[in-house]
Amino acid sequence: MNKLKLKSMLEQFYLEDLGDGDLSSQALFSSSDRANYQFISKANGVFCGRDVIENGFRLLDETINIKMLVEDGEKVEAGQIIVEIEGPVQSLLQGERVILNLIQRMSGIATMTAKAVASVNHTGVRLCDTRKTTPGLRMLEKYAVRCGGGYNHRNGLHDAVMLKDNHLSFSGGILAAVEKVKQELGHTVKIEVEIETEQQMNEAVEAGADIIMFDNRKPEEITEWIRHVPNHIVTEASGGITLKNLREYAESGVQYISLGFLTHSVQSLDISAKVLY
């Protein structure tokens, strides 16, 4: 987790929510009023978001005291206390919604990832996220995937080459596209090619791709085709994969499976704030 980036993100989120001030809290409480409250999980799941809690509240007031009772990646049960917080009432209330929104989403992603990972543990395949993340939240969502036991695919367009169908169509095919990329980029950059046919797979092998992605292929097709992929080329499956058919894909022989549903349609973990009287 990049703490400097996290701080910048939190500042922007607070500016959106607070505007010029919290009318409700400032009308009810003085700046010297202090109180205690807890964040409590209302459902079973996997927690993620310690840095958001600690940095989020202390960004508003450095005197806030935080006692974390759960670590990132740790399972929680309904009714379990996640953190105890003490500090100025105004600051506690100003930070509450932004922080809860983030840790609920992050914990939901970690929970879903852990569930998916558990279903294929017997295969050794690695489950990855995709770029189907919420704009502005990619760092947090990909961190949550790691907390759930998954792995990160590329973080953006800048850290790996992934030649998809439209890249290939515009550039004249796999052989031409891979050759051009190798001419333009350094040897440290990985090249992944997305394929949909056996012919495309053979072209990707011939072109010297580092990674071959079987896109929207059935598990039985992958099992048949993958026998012709040299061991030095990494294999990946993606597209149309759900929790229901994930096991079949994991048993097809691929090394990685990238799953958009880990981030694009996950349900947030229900977490609430409870005041201690």
PAZAPA-4460 file (N, C-alpha, C; in steps of 0.05 Angstrom, whole numbers, plus 32768, in hexadecimal, padded with zeros to 4 digits):
% residues 277
    n_x    n_y    n_z   ca_x   ca_y   ca_z    c_x    c_y    c_z   seq   type   mol
   8011   7FE8   8000   8000   8000   8000   8012   8019   8000     1      M     A
   800E   802A   7FEC   801D   8043   7FEB   800F   8058   7FFD     2      N     A
   801C   805D   8014   8010   806F   8028   800C   808B   801E     3      K     A
   801F   8095   800E   801D   80B0   8004   8005   80B2   7FF1     4      L     A
   8002   809E   7FE0   7FEB   809E   7FCE   7FD1   809B   7FDD     5      K     A
   7FD1   808B   7FF2   7FB9   8087   8002   7FB1   80A1   800F     6      L     A
   7FC4   80B0   801A   7FBE   80CA   8026   7FB2   80DD   8012     7      K     A
   7FBD   80DE   7FFA   7FB2   80F0   7FE6   7F96   80E8   7FDE     8      S     A
   7F91   80CE   7FDC   7F76   80C4   7FD6   7F62   80CC   7FEB     9      M     A
   7F6A   80C8   8004   7F58   80CE   801B   7F51   80EC   801C    10      L     A
   7F65   80FC   8016   7F60   8119   8016   7F4B   8120   8001    11      E     A
   7F4D   8114   7FE9   7F39   811A   7FD5   7F1D   8110   7FDD    12      Q     A
   7F1C   80F9   7FEA   7F02   80EE   7FF2   7EF6   80FF   8008    13      F     A
   7F06   810A   801A   7EFC   811C   802F   7EF2   8136   8023    14      Y     A
   7F01   8140   800F   7EF9   8159   8003   7EDD   8156   7FF5    15      L     A
   7ED9   813F   7FEA   7EBF   8139   7FDD   7EA9   8138   7FF2    16      E     A
   7EAE   812B   8008   7E99   8126   801C   7E95   813E   802F    17      D     A
   7EAB   814A   8037   7EA9   815F   804C   7EA3   817B   803F    18      L     A
   7EAD   817F   8027   7EA9   819A   801C   7EB6   81AF   802E    19      G     A
   7EA6   81C2   8037   7EB1   81D7   8048   7EAD   81D1   8066    20      D     A
   7EA2   81B9   806C   7E9F   81B2   8088   7E87   819F   808D    21      G     A
   7E86   8193   80A4   7E71   8181   80AC   7E5C   8190   80BC    22      D     A
   7E47   8199   80B0   7E33   81A9   80BD   7E27   819B   80D5    23      L     A
   7E21   8182   80D3   7E14   8173   80E9   7E26   8172   8102    24      S     A
   7E3E   8168   80FE   7E50   8164   8115   7E59   817E   8121    25      S     A
   7E5F   8192   8111   7E68   81AC   811B   7E52   81BB   812A    26      Q     A
   7E39   81B6   8123   7E23   81C3   8131   7E1E   81B6   814C    27      A     A
   7E24   819C   814E   7E1D   818D   8166   7E34   818B   817B    28      L     A
   7E4D   818B   8171   7E63   8185   8183   7E79   819B   8181    29      F     A
   7E87   819F   8197   7E9D   81B2   8197   7EB6   81A3   818E    30      S     A
   7ECB   81B1   8188   7EE4   81A4   817F   7EF2   8195   8195    31      S     A
   7EEA   819A   81AE   7EF6   818C   81C5   7EE7   8173   81CE    32      S     A
   7ECF   816F   81C3   7EC0   8157   81CB   7ECD   813E   81C0    33      D     A
   7ED1   8129   81D1   7EDD   8110   81C8   7ECB   80F9   81CF    34      R     A
   7ECF   80E3   81C0   7EBE   80CC   81C5   7ECC   80B3   81BB    35      A     A
   7EBF   809C   81C0   7ECA   8082   81B8   7EB5   8073   81A6    36      N     A
   7EBF   8066   8192   7EAD   8053   8184   7EBD   803D   8177    37      Y     A
   7EAD   802A   816C   7EBA   8012   8160   7EAF   800D   8144    38      Q     A
   7EBF   8000   8134   7EB5   7FF6   811A   7EB0   7FD8   811F    39      F     A
   7E98   7FCF   8118   7E90   7FB3   811C   7E87   7FA7   8102    40      I     A
   7E91   7F8F   80FD   7E88   7F80   80E5   7E6D   7F75   80EA    41      S     A
   7E5B   7F78   80D7   7E40   7F6D   80DA   7E3C   7F54   80C9    42      K     A
   7E52   7F4A   80BE   7E50   7F31   80AE   7E6B   7F22   80AF    43      A     A
   7E6B   7F09   80A9   7E84   7EFA   80A7   7E93   7F02   808E    44      N     A
   7EAD   7F03   808F   7EBD   7F0A   8078   7EDA   7F0C   807E    45      G     A
   7EE9   7F1A   806C   7F05   7F1F   8070   7F09   7F3E   8071    46      V     A
   7F16   7F47   8086   7F1A   7F64   8089   7F31   7F6E   8078    47      F     A
   7F2E   7F86   806E   7F44   7F94   8060   7F3F   7FB2   8063    48      C     A
   7F54   7FC1   806B   7F52   7FDE   806D   7F5F   7FEB   8085    49      G     A
   7F72   7FDE   8092   7F7F   7FE9   80A9   7F8B   8005   80A3    50      R     A
   7F9A   8007   808D   7FA7   8020   8086   7F93   8036   8081    51      D     A
   7F7C   802F   8076   7F68   8043   8071   7F5D   804E   808B    52      V     A
   7F58   803D   809E   7F4E   8045   80B8   7F63   8057   80C6    53      I     A
   7F7B   804E   80C8   7F90   805D   80D7   7F97   8077   80C9    54      E     A
   7F9C   8076   80B0   7FA3   808F   80A1   7F8B   80A1   809E    55      N     A
   7F73   8096   809A   7F5B   80A6   8096   7F54   80B7   80AE    56      G     A
   7F54   80AB   80C5   7F4C   80BA   80DD   7F62   80CE   80E5    57      F     A
   7F7B   80C5   80E4   7F91   80D7   80ED   7F96   80EE   80D9    58      R     A
   7F8D   80EB   80C1   7F8E   8101   80AE   7F7C   8118   80B7    59      L     A
   7F66   8111   80C4   7F54   8125   80CF   7F5D   8130   80EA    60      L     A
   7F69   811F   80FA   7F72   8127   8115   7F87   8113   811F    61      D     A
   7F9F   811D   8124   7FB5   810C   812C   7FB1   8102   8149    62      E     A
   7F9F   810E   8158   7F9B   8105   8174   7F88   80ED   8176    63      T     A
   7F7C   80E5   8160   7F6A   80CE   8161   7F7A   80B4   8168    64      I     A
   7F6F   80A5   817B   7F7C   808C   8184   7F6E   8075   8177    65      N     A
   7F7D   8063   816B   7F72   804D   815C   7F7E   8033   8166    66      I     A
   7F6D   8020   816D   7F76   8005   8176   7F6B   7FF0   8163    67      K     A
   7F7B   7FE7   8150   7F72   7FD2   813E   7F71   7FB7   814C    68      M     A
   7F5B   7FA9   8148   7F57   7F8F   8153   7F58   7F79   813E    69      L     A
   7F59   7F81   8125   7F59   7F6E   810F   7F6E   7F77   80FA    70      V     A
   7F7C   7F65   80EF   7F90   7F6B   80DA   7F85   7F66   80BE    71      E     A
   7F91   7F74   80AB   7F89   7F6F   808F   7F8C   7F52   8088    72      D     A
   7F78   7F47   807A   7F79   7F2B   8072   7F6F   7F17   8087    73      G     A
   7F67   7F22   809E   7F5D   7F11   80B3   7F3E   7F0D   80B1    74      E     A
   7F35   7EF5   80B6   7F19   7EEF   80B6   7F0B   7EFC   80CD    75      K     A
   7EF2   7F07   80C8   7EE2   7F13   80DD   7EC6   7F06   80DC    76      V     A
   7EB9   7F06   80F3   7E9E   7EFB   80F6   7E8B   7F12   80FC    77      E     A
   7E72   7F0D   80F6   7E5D   7F21   80FC   7E5D   7F27   811A    78      A     A
   7E5E   7F41   8120   7E5E   7F4A   813C   7E7A   7F4F   8147    79      G     A
   7E8F   7F48   8137   7EAA   7F4C   8140   7EB3   7F69   813E    80      Q     A
   7EC1   7F72   8153   7ECC   7F8E   8153   7EE6   7F8E   8143    81      I     A
   7EE7   7FA1   8130   7EFE   7FA4   811F   7F12   7FB7   812A    82      I     A
   7F08   7FCE   8135   7F1A   7FE3   813F   7F0B   7FF3   8154    83      V     A
   7F1B   7FFD   8167   7F10   8010   817C   7F1E   802B   8177    84      E     A
   7F0E   8040   8177   7F17   805B   816F   7F0F   806F   8184    85      I     A
   7F21   8081   818C   7F1B   8096   819F   7F26   80B0   8194    86      E     A
   7F16   80C6   8196   7F20   80DF   818D   7F0A   80F4   818C    87      G     A
   7F10   810B   8180   7EFC   8121   817E   7EE3   8118   816E    88      P     A
   7ECC   811D   8179   7EB3   8114   816D   7EB0   811E   8150    89      V     A
   7EB7   8138   814C   7EB4   8143   8131   7EC5   8133   811D    90      Q     A
   7EDD   812D   8124   7EEF   811F   8111   7EE6   8102   810D    91      S     A
   7EDC   80F5   8122   7ED3   80DA   8120   7EBB   80D8   810C    92      L     A
   7EA9   80EB   810E   7E91   80EB   80FD   7E98   80F4   80E0    93      L     A
   7EAB   8106   80DE   7EB3   810F   80C3   7EC0   80F9   80B3    94      Q     A
   7ED0   80E9   80C0   7EDE   80D4   80B2   7ECF   80BA   80AE    95      G     A
   7EBA   80B6   80BE   7EAC   809D   80BF   7EA2   8092   80A4    96      E     A
   7E93   80A1   8095   7E87   8096   807D   7E9C   8090   8067    97      R     A
   7EAF   80A2   8063   7EC3   809D   804F   7ED3   8084   8056    98      V     A
   7EDB   8081   806F   7EEB   806A   8077   7EDB   8050   8076    99      I     A
   7EC2   8051   807F   7EB1   8039   807E   7EAC   8031   8061   100      L     A
   7EA7   8044   8050   7EA2   803D   8033   7EB9   802E   8028   101      N     A
   7ED1   8037   802E   7EEA   802B   8023   7EEF   800F   802F   102      L     A
   7EEE   800D   8049   7EF5   7FF3   8055   7EDF   7FDE   8050   103      I     A
   7EC6   7FE7   804D   7EB1   7FD4   8046   7EB6   7FC8   802A   104      Q     A
   7EBD   7FD9   8017   7EC2   7FD0   7FFC   7EDB   7FBE   7FFB   105      R     A
   7EF0   7FC7   8008   7F09   7FB8   8008   7F05   7F9D   8016   106      M     A
   7EF6   7F9C   802C   7EF1   7F83   803A   7EDF   7F71   8029   107      S     A
   7ECD   7F7C   801A   7EBC   7F6C   8008   7ECD   7F5F   7FF3   108      G     A
   7EE0   7F6D   7FE8   7EF2   7F62   7FD3   7F03   7F4C   7FDF   109      I     A
   7F0F   7F52   7FF7   7F1F   7F3E   8004   7F0F   7F25   800A   110      A     A
   7EF6   7F28   8012   7EE5   7F11   8019   7EDF   7F01   8000   111      T     A
   7ED8   7F0D   7FEA   7ED2   7EFF   7FD1   7EEB   7EF1   7FC7   112      M     A
   7F02   7EFE   7FC8   7F1B   7EF2   7FBF   7F21   7ED9   7FCF   113      T     A
   7F1F   7EDB   7FEA   7F25   7EC4   7FFB   7F12   7EAD   7FF4   114      A     A
   7EF9   7EB2   7FEE   7EE6   7E9D   7FE7   7EEF   7E90   7FCD   115      K     A
   7EF6   7EA0   7FBA   7EFF   7E95   7FA0   7F19   7E84   7FA3   116      A     A
   7F2C   7E8F   7FB2   7F45   7E81   7FB6   7F41   7E66   7FC4   117      V     A
   7F2F   7E66   7FD8   7F2A   7E4D   7FE6   7F1F   7E37   7FD4   118      A     A
   7F10   7E3F   7FC0   7F03   7E2C   7FAE   7F16   7E1E   7F9B   119      S     A
   7F2E   7E2A   7F98   7F42   7E1E   7F85   7F5D   7E18   7F91   120      V     A
   7F5E   7E18   7FAC   7F77   7E13   7FBA   7F85   7DF9   7FB2   121      N     A
   7F75   7DE6   7FAA   7F80   7DCB   7FA3   7F8F   7DCB   7F89   122      H     A
   7F8C   7DE0   7F79   7F98   7DE0   7F5E   7FB3   7DEE   7F5C   123      T     A
   7FB8   7E01   7F6E   7FD1   7E11   7F6C   7FCF   7E28   7F59   124      G     A
   7FB8   7E2C   7F4C   7FB5   7E43   7F3A   7FB3   7E5D   7F4A   125      V     A
   7FBD   7E72   7F3F   7FBC   7E8C   7F4C   7FA5   7E9D   7F40   126      R     A
   7F95   7EA9   7F52   7F7F   7EBA   7F4A   7F88   7ED7   7F4A   127      L     A
   7F81   7EE5   7F35   7F89   7F01   7F32   7F71   7F13   7F2E   128      C     A
   7F76   7F2D   7F33   7F62   7F41   7F2D   7F65   7F4A   7F10   129      D     A
   7F57   7F5F   7F09   7F59   7F6B   7EEE   7F5A   7F89   7EF1   130      T     A
   7F57   7F97   7EDA   7F55   7FB4   7EDB   7F38   7FBE   7EDE   131      R     A
   7F26   7FAB   7EE3   7F0A   7FB2   7EE7   7F06   7FBB   7F04   132      K     A
   7F13   7FD1   7F0A   7F11   7FDC   7F25   7F02   7FF6   7F25   133      T     A
   7EFB   8000   7F3C   7EED   801A   7F3F   7F01   8030   7F39   134      T     A
   7EFC   8042   7F26   7F0F   8058   7F21   7F16   8067   7F3B   135      P     A
   7F30   806A   7F3F   7F39   8078   7F57   7F3F   8066   7F6F   136      G     A
   7F35   804D   7F6E   7F38   803B   7F84   7F49   8023   7F7E   137      L     A
   7F57   8023   7F67   7F65   800B   7F5E   7F7A   8002   7F73   138      R     A
   7F89   8014   7F7E   7F9E   800B   7F91   7F91   7FFD   7FA9   139      M     A
   7F7B   8007   7FB3   7F6E   7FFB   7FCA   7F61   7FE1   7FC3   140      L     A
   7F55   7FDF   7FAC   7F47   7FC7   7FA4   7F5A   7FB0   7F9E   141      E     A
   7F70   7FB7   7F91   7F84   7FA3   7F8C   7F92   7F9A   7FA5   142      K     A
   7F96   7FAC   7FB8   7FA1   7FA4   7FD2   7F8E   7F91   7FE0   143      Y     A
   7F74   7F96   7FDE   7F60   7F85   7FEB   7F61   7F69   7FDF   144      A     A
   7F66   7F67   7FC5   7F68   7F4C   7FB8   7F7F   7F3D   7FC4   145      V     A
   7F96   7F4A   7FC9   7FAD   7F3D   7FD6   7FA6   7F34   7FF2   146      R     A
   7F97   7F45   8000   7F90   7F3D   801C   7F7E   7F25   801C   147      C     A
   7F6F   7F20   8007   7F5E   7F09   8005   7F6C   7EF0   7FFA   148      G     A
   7F86   7EF3   7FF5   7F95   7EDC   7FEC   7F99   7EDA   7FCE   149      G     A
   7F90   7EEF   7FBF   7F93   7EF0   7FA2   7FAD   7EFE   7F9A   150      G     A
   7FB0   7F01   7F80   7FC7   7F0F   7F75   7FBE   7F25   7F62   151      Y     A
   7FD1   7F38   7F5E   7FCA   7F4E   7F4C   7FD4   7F49   7F30   152      N     A
   7FC2   7F4F   7F1D   7FCA   7F51   7F01   7FD8   7F6B   7EFD   153      H     A
   7FDC   7F75   7EE5   7FE9   7F8F   7EE2   7FD8   7FA5   7EEF   154      R     A
   7FE6   7FB9   7EF9   7FD8   7FCF   7F07   7FCC   7FE3   7EF4   155      N     A
   7FD6   7FE4   7EDC   7FCB   7FF6   7EC8   7FD7   7FF1   7EAD   156      G     A
   7FD3   8003   7E9B   7FDD   8000   7E80   7FFB   8004   7E7E   157      L     A
   8007   800E   7E94   8023   8017   7E95   8037   8002   7E9D   158      H     A
   802F   7FEB   7EA9   8042   7FD9   7EB5   8044   7FBE   7EA8   159      D     A
   8035   7FB9   7E92   8038   7FA1   7E83   8029   7FA4   7E68   160      A     A
   8031   7F95   7E54   8024   7F95   7E3A   800F   7F7F   7E3A   161      V     A
   7FF7   7F86   7E32   7FE2   7F72   7E2F   7FD4   7F78   7E15   162      M     A
   7FD9   7F66   7E01   7FCE   7F6A   7DE7   7FB3   7F5C   7DE4   163      L     A
   7F9E   7F6C   7DE3   7F83   7F62   7DE2   7F79   7F61   7DC5   164      K     A
   7F60   7F59   7DC1   7F56   7F55   7DA6   7F58   7F6E   7D95   165      D     A
   7F51   7F85   7DA0   7F52   7F9E   7D90   7F6F   7FA6   7D8A   166      N     A
   7F81   7FA2   7D9C   7F9D   7FA8   7D96   7FA6   7F97   7D7E   167      H     A
   7F9F   7F7E   7D7E   7FA7   7F6C   7D69   7F9A   7F72   7D4F   168      L     A
   7F81   7F7A   7D50   7F73   7F81   7D37   7F7E   7F9A   7D2A   169      S     A
   7F84   7FAE   7D3B   7F8F   7FC7   7D30   7FAC   7FC4   7D25   170      F     A
   7FBB   7FB1   7D31   7FD7   7FAF   7D2A   7FDE   7F99   7D16   171      S     A
   7FCA   7F8A   7D0E   7FCF   7F76   7CF9   7FD5   7F5A   7D03   172      G     A
   7FCE   7F54   7D1C   7FD1   7F39   7D26   7FE6   7F36   7D3B   173      G     A
   7FE7   7F1E   7D47   7FF8   7F18   7D5E   8016   7F1B   7D57   174      I     A
   801F   7F0E   7D41   803B   7F0F   7D3B   8045   7F2C   7D37   175      L     A
   8036   7F3B   7D28   803E   7F57   7D23   803E   7F68   7D3C   176      A     A
   8029   7F64   7D4D   8027   7F74   7D65   803D   7F6E   7D79   177      A     A
   8043   7F54   7D7E   8058   7F4D   7D91   8073   7F56   7D87   178      V     A
   8078   7F53   7D6D   8092   7F5C   7D62   8095   7F7A   7D66   179      E     A
   8080   7F8A   7D61   8081   7FA7   7D64   8086   7FAF   7D81   180      K     A
   8078   7FA2   7D93   807C   7FA8   7DB0   8098   7FA2   7DB9   181      V     A
   80A3   7F8C   7DB0   80BF   7F85   7DB8   80D3   7F99   7DAD   182      K     A
   80CD   7FA4   7D96   80DF   7FB8   7D8B   80DE   7FD2   7D9A   183      Q     A
   80C6   7FD8   7DA5   80C2   7FF2   7DB2   80C9   7FF2   7DD0   184      E     A
   80C6   7FDB   7DDD   80C9   7FDB   7DFB   80E2   7FCA   7E03   185      L     A
   80E9   7FCF   7E1C   8101   7FC1   7E28   80FB   7FA4   7E2F   186      G     A
   8110   7F95   7E35   810D   7F78   7E3A   8100   7F72   7E55   187      H     A
   80FD   7F86   7E66   80F2   7F80   7E80   80D3   7F81   7E80   188      T     A
   80C7   7F89   7E6A   80AA   7F8C   7E68   809E   7F71   7E5E   189      V     A
   808B   7F66   7E6D   807E   7F4E   7E65   8069   7F53   7E50   190      K     A
   8065   7F40   7E3E   8051   7F42   7E29   803D   7F2C   7E2C   191      I     A
   8024   7F34   7E30   800E   7F20   7E32   7FFC   7F23   7E19   192      E     A
   7FF4   7F0C   7E0E   7FE3   7F0C   7DF6   7FC9   7EFE   7DFD   193      V     A
   7FB3   7F0B   7DF7   7F98   7EFF   7DFB   7F91   7EEF   7DE2   194      E     A
   7F89   7ED6   7DE5   7F82   7EC5   7DCE   7F66   7EB9   7DD1   195      I     A
   7F5A   7EB4   7DBB   7F3F   7EA8   7DBB   7F3D   7E8F   7DAA   196      E     A
   7F52   7E8A   7D9A   7F52   7E72   7D89   7F6D   7E63   7D8C   197      T     A
   7F6D   7E4A   7D83   7F85   7E3A   7D85   7F9A   7E46   7D72   198      E     A
   7F92   7E50   7D5B   7FA5   7E5C   7D49   7FB3   7E74   7D55   199      Q     A
   7FA3   7E85   7D63   7FAE   7E9C   7D71   7FC2   7E94   7D86   200      Q     A
   7FBC   7E7E   7D94   7FCE   7E74   7DA8   7FE9   7E6C   7D9C   201      M     A
   7FE8   7E5E   7D86   8000   7E56   7D78   8010   7E6E   7D6F   202      N     A
   8002   7E82   7D66   8010   7E9B   7D5D   801D   7EA9   7D74   203      E     A
   8010   7EA9   7D8B   801B   7EB6   7DA3   8034   7EA7   7DAC   204      A     A
   8034   7E8C   7DAA   804C   7E7D   7DB1   8062   7E83   7D9E   205      V     A
   805C   7E84   7D84   8070   7E8A   7D70   807C   7EA6   7D73   206      E     A
   806A   7EB8   7D7B   8073   7ED4   7D7E   8085   7ED9   7D96   207      A     A
   8085   7EC6   7DA9   8095   7EC8   7DC1   8088   7ED8   7DD7   208      G     A
   806D   7ED5   7DDA   805F   7EE2   7DF0   8068   7ED7   7E0A   209      A     A
   8068   7EE7   7E1F   806F   7EDE   7E3A   8057   7ED1   7E48   210      D     A
   803F   7EDB   7E42   8027   7ED1   7E4F   8012   7ECD   7E39   211      I     A
   8003   7EB7   7E3B   7FEC   7EB3   7E29   7FD3   7EB2   7E3A   212      I     A
   7FC0   7EC3   7E33   7FA6   7EC3   7E41   7F91   7EB5   7E30   213      M     A
   7F85   7EA1   7E3A   7F6E   7E94   7E2D   7F55   7EA4   7E34   214      F     A
   7F4B   7EB2   7E21   7F34   7EC4   7E26   7F1A   7EB8   7E1E   215      D     A
   7F07   7EB6   7E31   7EED   7EAC   7E2B   7EED   7E90   7E1E   216      N     A
   7EFF   7E7F   7E27   7F01   7E64   7E1D   7EF6   7E51   7E32   217      R     A
   7EEB   7E3B   7E29   7EE0   7E27   7E3C   7EF7   7E18   7E49   218      K     A
   7EF3   7E0E   7E61   7F09   7E00   7E6F   7F14   7DE8   7E5F   219      P     A
   7F03   7DDA   7E51   7F0C   7DC3   7E42   7F1D   7DCB   7E2A   220      E     A
   7F17   7DE3   7E1F   7F28   7DED   7E09   7F43   7DF4   7E13   221      E     A
   7F44   7E01   7E2A   7F5E   7E09   7E36   7F6E   7DF0   7E3B   222      I     A
   7F62   7DDC   7E47   7F70   7DC3   7E4D   7F7D   7DB6   7E35   223      T     A
   7F6E   7DB8   7E1E   7F79   7DAD   7E05   7F8F   7DBE   7DF9   224      E     A
   7F8B   7DD8   7DF8   7F9D   7DEA   7DEB   7FB7   7DED   7DFB   225      W     A
   7FB5   7DEE   7E15   7FCC   7DF5   7E26   7FE3   7DE2   7E24   226      I     A
   7FDD   7DCA   7E1A   7FF2   7DB6   7E16   8007   7DBF   7E02   227      R     A
   7FFF   7DD2   7DF1   8011   7DDB   7DDC   801F   7DF5   7DE3   228      H     A
   801C   7DFE   7DFC   8029   7E16   7E05   8043   7E0E   7E14   229      V     A
   805A   7E18   7E0B   8074   7E11   7E19   8073   7E1A   7E36   230      P     A
   8082   7E0B   7E46   8082   7E10   7E63   808C   7E2C   7E6B   231      N     A
   809C   7E39   7E5A   80A7   7E53   7E62   8092   7E69   7E5E   232      H     A
   807C   7E63   7E51   8067   7E77   7E4D   8052   7E74   7E63   233      I     A
   804C   7E8A   7E71   8038   7E89   7E86   801C   7E89   7E79   234      V     A
   800A   7E7A   7E86   7FEE   7E78   7E7B   7FDA   7E83   7E8F   235      T     A
   7FC5   7E8F   7E83   7FB1   7E9C   7E93   7F95   7E98   7E85   236      E     A
   7F81   7E97   7E95   7F65   7E95   7E8B   7F55   7EAD   7E95   237      A     A
   7F43   7EB7   7E85   7F32   7ECD   7E8D   7F19   7ECE   7E7C   238      S     A
   7F05   7EDB   7E85   7EEC   7EDF   7E76   7ED7   7ECA   7E7B   239      G     A
   7EC0   7ED3   7E85   7EAA   7EC1   7E8A   7EAE   7EAE   7EA1   240      G     A
   7EC1   7EB4   7EB3   7EC6   7EA2   7EC9   7EB8   7EAC   7EE2   241      I     A
   7EAA   7E9B   7EF0   7E9A   7EA1   7F08   7EA2   7E8E   7F1E   242      T     A
   7E97   7E93   7F35   7E9C   7E80   7F4C   7E92   7E65   7F45   243      L     A
   7E7D   7E63   7F35   7E71   7E49   7F2F   7E83   7E38   7F1D   244      K     A
   7E90   7E44   7F0A   7EA1   7E34   7EF8   7EBF   7E38   7EFD   245      N     A
   7EC6   7E46   7F12   7EE3   7E4C   7F17   7EF3   7E33   7F1B   246      L     A
   7EE8   7E20   7F29   7EF7   7E07   7F2E   7EFF   7DF9   7F14   247      R     A
   7EEC   7DF8   7F01   7EF1   7DEC   7EE7   7F09   7DF9   7ED9   248      E     A
   7F09   7E14   7ED9   7F1F   7E22   7ECC   7F3A   7E1E   7EDB   249      Y     A
   7F38   7E1C   7EF6   7F50   7E18   7F05   7F5D   7DFD   7F00   250      A     A
   7F4C   7DEA   7EF8   7F55   7DCF   7EF3   7F5D   7DCB   7ED5   251      E     A
   7F5C   7DE0   7EC5   7F62   7DDE   7EA9   7F80   7DDD   7EA3   252      S     A
   7F90   7DE6   7EB6   7FAD   7DE6   7EB3   7FB9   7E01   7EB1   253      G     A
   7FA9   7E16   7EB1   7FB5   7E31   7EB1   7FC2   7E38   7ECB   254      V     A
   7FD5   7E4B   7ECA   7FE3   7E53   7EE2   7FD5   7E6A   7EF1   255      Q     A
   7FC7   7E7B   7EE1   7FBA   7E93   7EED   7F9D   7E95   7EE2   256      Y     A
   7F8C   7E9F   7EF2   7F71   7EA6   7EE9   7F6B   7EC2   7EF3   257      I     A
   7F64   7ED4   7EE0   7F5D   7EEF   7EE7   7F3E   7EF2   7EE8   258      S     A
   7F35   7EFF   7EFE   7F18   7F00   7F04   7F0F   7F1C   7F08   259      L     A
   7EFF   7F26   7EF6   7EF4   7F41   7EF8   7EE1   7F44   7F0F   260      G     A
   7ED3   7F2E   7F16   7EBE   7F31   7F2B   7EC9   7F35   7F47   261      F     A
   7EE3   7F32   7F4A   7EEF   7F37   7F64   7EEC   7F55   7F6C   262      L     A
   7EEA   7F66   7F58   7EE9   7F83   7F5D   7ED1   7F91   7F51   263      T     A
   7EC7   7F87   7F3A   7EB2   7F98   7F2C   7E96   7F93   7F36   264      H     A
   7E91   7F7D   7F44   7E75   7F79   7F4D   7E73   7F6D   7F69   265      S     A
   7E87   7F72   7F79   7E88   7F66   7F94   7E76   7F75   7FA7   266      V     A
   7E6B   7F66   7FBB   7E5B   7F72   7FCF   7E6C   7F7B   7FE7   267      Q     A
   7E68   7F93   7FF0   7E78   7F9E   8006   7E71   7F8E   8020   268      S     A
   7E85   7F8B   8031   7E81   7F7F   804B   7E74   7F93   805E   269      L     A
   7E5E   7F8C   806B   7E4F   7F9E   807C   7E5F   7FA3   8096   270      D     A
   7E67   7FBC   809A   7E76   7FC5   80B2   7E68   7FDE   80BB   271      I     A
   7E64   7FE1   80D6   7E57   7FF8   80E0   7E67   8005   80F7   272      S     A
   7E61   801E   80FD   7E6E   802C   8113   7E5A   802D   812B   273      A     A
   7E63   8025   8142   7E53   8025   815A   7E5F   8036   8170   274      K     A
   7E50   804A   817A   7E5A   805B   818F   7E5A   804D   81AA   275      V     A
   7E70   8052   81B9   7E71   8046   81D4   7E69   805B   81E8   276      L     A
   7E55   8055   81F8   7E4B   8068   820C   7E58   8064   8227   277      Y     A
***
